[in-house]
Amino acid sequence: MKHILIFLVMILTLSLTYGQKQKVSYLDSNFQPASQSFSLYECIEGPDGNLYKKTIRKKVDNSLIFEYWFKTKRESRRLGNFVEEKAYDENGQLISQIKKDRSKRSRKVKEYYPNGKLRSVLEENKDFTGLDESYFENGSLKHRAVWNDTRPLSYYLNYPNSQPRIQVEFDSVEFKYKDAFKFFYPDGKLMAKFLNGPSTSKIEIQVFDRMGQLIPSEKVDSLLPTIAITEFNALMPLQKNDSNTDLIESSPSNMNIVMRSIGYPKPARDSGIQGVVILRMLLDNKGNPQFFYPLNIGHRILFDSVALKAMNLRFEPAMKDGRKVSCWINIPFNFKLID
C-alpha cells in the first residue's frame, strides 16, 4: 500500500509540473514568435516559472535535430522601450543576458560559462551593423566578426594561446579582400593566404611551410598534414604515420546548424547568384578542421560566406590501422534559389 501511495504522489507531481499548466512557446532563430511547424526553439515553462525544456532545433519537416534539457530561472525587466532578460542555472549562476532597445531596434546578447566568464557577445542594430564575439573558457578571445548591411567587414579567429588563426578584412564597397584571407600556424607564422583573383569566380591560393617557403600547389595535400599543428598542442607537429593523405568520404555532424548560420547571403540572393562552393579541408585526428582551400568558389560572395563559418564544422575522426588520424575531405555547399 505504501509503494502505491508513493507511486501516486510521483504521478501527481509530474502531472503538475509537465501537465496542462505548462506554457509552450515557439521561437525562430532570432527568438521571435513563430509557428510550431517552423520553430527552431521550443520553451516549455512550468507552473513555477522555470524553464524545463529549451532549444529544440527542428528542420522544416519538424523532425528533431538537437534537444537540450535543463532547468533555469528567468528574470525580465521592462522600462519603456528598454527590455532586459536574464537566465540563471539551477545554482543561481547567470548564463545569459539579453538587452533590447525597441526604439533603436537593437539588441545585445551575452552568454556565460558556468565559471562566470563571458562565453559570447552578439550585437545587432537596425542599420544592419553588428558584432559577434566568442571567448575561450580561459577568457581569451576566440573569434570576432564585424558586419555592415549584412556584408562582412572583418573576421578574426584565434588559437587558445591567443595567437591568430584566421585574419581577413573586406573591402566595404567591392566584394574583395583589402589584403588577403590569411591562415596562421599556432606560433603566429603564416600558413596560407587567399588573394583576390581576376574575377568573382577565382582567387589565388598560396600555402607556406613552417620556414615560410611556398609549397607547390601539387604538393599541398601531401606535405601540409605533416607540418600542420593541432590547436590543442602548439609545439608538437603531427607525425607522418599519424596522417592519411587519402581523401575520405564523410559528412559533418553539424552541417545543418552551420548551413543555417550561413544562410543565403543577401547580396547573392538579391542578385540572383547561385552556385556550389567546394572546400578541401584538412582535419586533425580529433575531427577538427585545421585548414581549407577552395576547389570551386562558385562566386566570391558565396565562398566568403562559407569561409567565415567553415571552421565551425565538426567530424568524426578518420581511422587508420585502428588509430585516429588526420585526413583530407571535400565538402560541397550548394546555393540554389527556389522560385
C-alpha angles and dihedrals in degrees: 000000000000092000091050091053091049090050092050091050090052091050091049091049093050092047091052093048100041101020136096094313093068118114112218121194131177124212136185126228090283090051091249121139112279138171119268092246094061101029121134094186133038122193119193113194119198125216091265092059096253124129113240100176128028140167108024105173115206137184121231088268087059095244117148119257104164136005129190123185126195141134119241141165120233133205127193128190126184128188115169108300092347119097127181124185127184132186127199132191122237090274092058094253115145109244103169141011128191124191120187132183107195094189090059094032089229134133138187121202125192127185126192138206119239088258089061097252120132115268102180145347127206123185123183128178135192091248088063093251116135150165128214121187135168132186138207117243089256088063099253120131114266101181142349127194127181124188140177127200089355090303122114117247101177141352130193128181121184138196119240088258087063093249114135117262102176129009128178137154122192132215107253093218108032128041097251141096121270088220115340145309100258134199122195138197115240091260091059098258118137114261102176145337135204114214131199111273131213092266142019090264098054139061132175117242125206123179124188135197125228091275092055094253118144112249114221110248092240091057100046095094094050100039105037098065090059094054103031112105127212118241090238095063115034095184109043119071122211113269119239092248090054094064134076114200091186112107112248129203114232140132125228113256090225101038094126092053093048093047089050090053090050094047119170107310108245095224089052093046093048091050095044092242116165133171150119124271114202119192125192103211133194113216125195123225090275094057094254121137114251102173141346140189130190124259088182126007098189090200131348092246091054095043095049091050091052095042092058092056103031096093089062091069117110129201141183107259117260116246129221123175089345094308133105111250141177118258148165123256135179117227122190123205113196122205114187128159116227119215 
